[in-house]
Amino acid sequence: MPNKNKIQSRLDNQSSLLINFVYISAFVSFLVSLLLIYILGVIGYVPAMFLTYTVVNLINISLYKVHGKLLITSFISSAISLICIIVITLFSGAINSPFIFVLSIIVLGGYVSGHIFGKIYLTVVLLVTIGLYAASEFTSVPNEIPENVKDSFSLISILFCLYLLIGVFGKHLLKTHEKLTRSKSKIEEGIAEKELLLRTVHHRVKNNLQTVSSLLSLQSKNTTNAKIKELAISSQHRINSMAMIHEMLYMRDNISQIAFKPYLEELTNFLVKSANSKNLNVTVNIDMPDVSLGLDTTIPLGLLINEAVTNSLKYGFPENGSGKIDIMLKADENDAESYFLDITDDGIGFSEEINHKTTKSLGLKLMHNLGRQLRGSVSRIKTKKGTGYHITFKDKDRHLPSING
């Protein structure tokens, strides 16, 4: 339905331009014919063609109102215009006639109708111009404009051309520009409204996640069961990793993509501070380019990194211990949508026999499930000390445009 409306609007616009052009050009042509005959004393083909143009085009428009076929009417109008201009130019000096510039209106009218029509009319006008030059050089076509009124005819030709260009096409282009400006304003208002709604959604999601996180925090503090306390805290960390994303989307200019490095710095700082009960001295080193990732990529990737870093802080370093966690991200040179992520630590590590298939740990299973969700994989890195993971993933939203353009 929207496409039909656009097509109909364009047809209505072209129809209005055609009718307007025919009426104005017919009226001006009639006045010019009278001026040529009774004021300048020109007789012959030149004034006859102005009258012919007037009569034939008025009949053409009358028929259009009956059959309603814009293409046929446009073609007849263009054909009669071209024939009349050629004859008038030919008998008023051929290539030296000032009326030759009116041919440019034919080309302009073609481009207004469509790019293909514009190219066709341009080719025809170029061939006609060459033909008029040949007629001037190799034939003796009489010039019907008397010598003493040639300057007056030149003035009339220039005014005729300027009036049609400015009075018809100029007004049409101005109206079109005004319509485009209004449409652009409406689109921008619509985008601004949707952006505000999305920001509101992100803000509310962030608040709801923080509420859940607070409830889990209260639950962990009010229970004496160590297992429940551990589950509540780990769930709280996972929820916070998602809440940070929605908070950044709400606060930043771009509401469809996340600047991943600042997000990761904020996430790891939170996780390190959350492990202060063990009195650890662990440094997180982040090595990655400034890259923005889509929401559908950032949430599972953030959860995955949350699991890996949490496991390192929880199991990789003993109480009062020190060490480092290295996170390195780089793009795949062979695939613009793909990335490689390495997460390593220099802690005590754990047996390579333990994996997501053999362990009951939710963290490892979740990491591998998140890897598949990211259209990638998670694998162990063989290190002399500590634990390492190599993650491959694709940015799902990388090929989609931002709402901000």
Buried (B, 14 or more C-beta within 10 A) or exposed (E): EEEEEEEEEEEEBBBEBBBBBBBBBBEBBBBBBEBBBEEBEBEBBBBBBBBBBBEBBBEBBEBBEEEEEBEEBBBBBBEBBBBBBBBBBBBBBBBEBBBBBBBBBBBBBBBBBEEEBBEBBBEBBEEBBEBBBEBBEEEEBEBBBEEEBBEBBBEBBBEBBEBBBEBBBEEBBEEEEEEEEEEEEEEEEEEEEEBEEBBEBBBEBBBEBBEBBEEBBEBBEEEEEEEEBEBBBBBBBBBBBBBBBBBBBBEBEEBBBBBBBBBBEBBBEBBBEBBEEEEBEBEBEBEBEEBBBBBBBBBBBBBBBBBBBBBBBBBBBEEEBEBBBBBEBEBEEEEEBBBBBBBBBBBBBBEEEEBBEEEEBBBBBBBBBBBEBBBBEBEBEEEEEBBBBBBBBBBBBBEEEEEEE
